[in-house]
């Protein structure tokens, strides 16, 4: 099945080549190498990598050369500190302007206050415990997200909130609270299969319960053996270093019912394959190729049966 026959748009994230949380992963790759391989694999959509040019004109020129569209770029927000809101919303506005230039439809967004990702300026490199939001924190974060969602909408974008390992919104209870406290007309959800499992969430349940809010998808698999071994003693970075995440078809998640659901609902947005593992051990090109085939086989099977 060729890419254009998919009911949805299948892309791939450069994180398969170049780590965004574990910087030593794939640091030797250049933007050209990554885009050449993405293009050879037949993918037409990708996100921004730390190796890509920061300048919009240069990035546009480079992506055009490979015939690849930009789907979004992650935007961290720090709304849990209310004194940050003004400056954070200004930065968000600039980010949305940047994405709108590329014709992106969504802006991937996550609160980093209290997180154990190194983007929270108040946390150390390898802390293992997230500092949860208190009631005030929840109010500040959701108020900020609602405002940011309006900013995105004005620029033709949807804010898609990325529930993410190592941040204040990773468990089912936290996702539920986020969804109930935000305005559904301006705050949508980025559904991530791998981060669901890390947060103790059944991805199929999450997909079914919040399908009406999901506008963008990350397809990531999990090696459950590694997750169970390291989750309670290690931070998210160490879990990634040890190979907890992989591409769909190579780990423990049953993707068939997930794709069945998406096909029956006629999801037509972007889905990006993410492996997020050491590229010197797991060749990104080979893993991506196998994963694409795995997804095509499932989709083909379920489309002929639907």
Secondary structure, 3 states (H helix, E strand, C coil): CCHHHCCCEEEECHHHCCCCCCCCCCCCCCHHHHHHHHHHCCCCEECCCCCCCCCHHHHHHHHHHHCCEECCCCEEECCCCHHHHHHHHHHHHHHHHHHHHCCCCEEEEEECCCCCCCCCCCCCCCCCCCCCCCHHHHHHHHHHHHHHHHHHHHCCCEEEEECCCCCCCCCHHHHHHHHHHCCCCCEEEEEEHHHHHHCCCCHHHHHHHHHHHEEEEEEEEECHHHHHHHCCCCCHHHHHHCCCEECCCCCCCCCHHHHHHHHHHCCCCEEEEECCCCCCCCCHHHHHHHHHHHHHHHHHHHHHHC
